[in-house]
Amino acid sequence: MARINLLPWREELRKQKQQEFGIIAISSVVIAGLIVLLAHLHVDGLINDQNQRNAYLESEISILNKRIGRIRELEAMKDNLLARMNVIQELQGSRPESVHLMDELVRTLPEGVHLNTFQQKNRALTMTGIAESNARVSDYMRQIDTSEWFTGPRLDVIKTSEANRRRIANFTLRGSQKTQQPAEDTAKATP
């Protein structure tokens, strides 16, 4: 006799497949959740590492900014000192010039001309005085023009008046001091 299985095997197979599908679905969800959790932890770790690097860089930048500020202060001090040194060197270089200037002032002054005031501002010279005549003032201007230390005489004012029955000329002259070449340059220029 033939055996007939009357059990609902299809339903059991379907239940078994549904159980397997449920297990696979739950395990997939669990595995996906673990992957998302691990990815989140990894990205969070990367963000924390980058934040630490940024904080380190910011602290180093602030230290370097302080050093740069100090360097700028030192450069400003250096520039100030160099400017002072240049002024001192110019004064040292021009110190003998004042002696030569006064000596040349006496040499160029002709007889019959007397200076009341002499002013020097940088290289500009102003001389006021009296002369016995206008010709003496002209002679003084010619001598200034041929001088080694003076140049460009210009007569501002000349006024003739009488004092003690003598005619005198009150005058104001302007000129400038020539720039002298240092002795080394002069020696090199002459063959």
Contacts in CASP RR format, 6 or more apart in sequence:
PFRMAT RR
TARGET T0000
AUTHOR 0000-0000-0000
METHOD contacts of the structure
MODEL  1
MARINLLPWREELRKQKQQEFGIIAISSVVIAGLIVLLAHLHVDGLINDQ
NQRNAYLESEISILNKRIGRIRELEAMKDNLLARMNVIQELQGSRPESVH
LMDELVRTLPEGVHLNTFQQKNRALTMTGIAESNARVSDYMRQIDTSEWF
TGPRLDVIKTSEANRRRIANFTLRGSQKTQQPAEDTAKATP
97 149 0 8 1.000
97 177 0 8 1.000
97 180 0 8 1.000
100 149 0 8 1.000
100 180 0 8 1.000
101 120 0 8 1.000
101 149 0 8 1.000
101 177 0 8 1.000
104 147 0 8 1.000
104 148 0 8 1.000
104 149 0 8 1.000
104 150 0 8 1.000
105 115 0 8 1.000
105 118 0 8 1.000
107 147 0 8 1.000
108 140 0 8 1.000
108 143 0 8 1.000
108 144 0 8 1.000
108 147 0 8 1.000
108 150 0 8 1.000
109 115 0 8 1.000
109 140 0 8 1.000
109 143 0 8 1.000
110 136 0 8 1.000
110 139 0 8 1.000
110 140 0 8 1.000
110 143 0 8 1.000
111 136 0 8 1.000
112 131 0 8 1.000
112 132 0 8 1.000
112 136 0 8 1.000
113 129 0 8 1.000
113 130 0 8 1.000
113 131 0 8 1.000
113 132 0 8 1.000
113 136 0 8 1.000
113 137 0 8 1.000
113 139 0 8 1.000
113 140 0 8 1.000
114 129 0 8 1.000
114 130 0 8 1.000
114 131 0 8 1.000
115 127 0 8 1.000
115 128 0 8 1.000
115 129 0 8 1.000
116 128 0 8 1.000
116 129 0 8 1.000
116 130 0 8 1.000
117 126 0 8 1.000
117 127 0 8 1.000
117 128 0 8 1.000
117 129 0 8 1.000
118 125 0 8 1.000
118 126 0 8 1.000
118 127 0 8 1.000
119 125 0 8 1.000
119 126 0 8 1.000
119 127 0 8 1.000
120 126 0 8 1.000
120 177 0 8 1.000
123 176 0 8 1.000
123 177 0 8 1.000
123 179 0 8 1.000
124 174 0 8 1.000
124 175 0 8 1.000
124 176 0 8 1.000
124 177 0 8 1.000
125 150 0 8 1.000
125 174 0 8 1.000
125 175 0 8 1.000
125 176 0 8 1.000
125 177 0 8 1.000
126 172 0 8 1.000
126 173 0 8 1.000
126 174 0 8 1.000
126 175 0 8 1.000
127 172 0 8 1.000
127 173 0 8 1.000
127 174 0 8 1.000
128 170 0 8 1.000
128 171 0 8 1.000
128 172 0 8 1.000
128 173 0 8 1.000
129 170 0 8 1.000
129 171 0 8 1.000
129 172 0 8 1.000
130 168 0 8 1.000
130 169 0 8 1.000
130 170 0 8 1.000
130 171 0 8 1.000
131 137 0 8 1.000
131 140 0 8 1.000
131 168 0 8 1.000
131 169 0 8 1.000
131 171 0 8 1.000
132 166 0 8 1.000
132 167 0 8 1.000
132 168 0 8 1.000
132 169 0 8 1.000
133 167 0 8 1.000
133 169 0 8 1.000
134 158 0 8 1.000
134 160 0 8 1.000
134 169 0 8 1.000
136 169 0 8 1.000
137 155 0 8 1.000
137 158 0 8 1.000
137 169 0 8 1.000
137 171 0 8 1.000
137 173 0 8 1.000
140 153 0 8 1.000
140 173 0 8 1.000
141 153 0 8 1.000
141 155 0 8 1.000
141 173 0 8 1.000
144 150 0 8 1.000
144 151 0 8 1.000
144 152 0 8 1.000
144 153 0 8 1.000
144 173 0 8 1.000
144 175 0 8 1.000
145 151 0 8 1.000
145 152 0 8 1.000
145 153 0 8 1.000
147 178 0 8 1.000
148 178 0 8 1.000
148 180 0 8 1.000
149 177 0 8 1.000
149 178 0 8 1.000
149 180 0 8 1.000
150 175 0 8 1.000
150 176 0 8 1.000
150 177 0 8 1.000
150 178 0 8 1.000
151 175 0 8 1.000
151 176 0 8 1.000
151 177 0 8 1.000
151 178 0 8 1.000
152 175 0 8 1.000
152 176 0 8 1.000
153 173 0 8 1.000
153 174 0 8 1.000
153 175 0 8 1.000
154 173 0 8 1.000
154 174 0 8 1.000
154 175 0 8 1.000
155 171 0 8 1.000
155 172 0 8 1.000
155 173 0 8 1.000
156 172 0 8 1.000
156 173 0 8 1.000
156 174 0 8 1.000
157 170 0 8 1.000
157 171 0 8 1.000
157 172 0 8 1.000
158 169 0 8 1.000
158 170 0 8 1.000
158 171 0 8 1.000
158 172 0 8 1.000
159 169 0 8 1.000
159 170 0 8 1.000
159 171 0 8 1.000
160 167 0 8 1.000
160 168 0 8 1.000
160 169 0 8 1.000
160 170 0 8 1.000
161 167 0 8 1.000
161 168 0 8 1.000
161 169 0 8 1.000
161 170 0 8 1.000
162 168 0 8 1.000
181 189 0 8 1.000
END
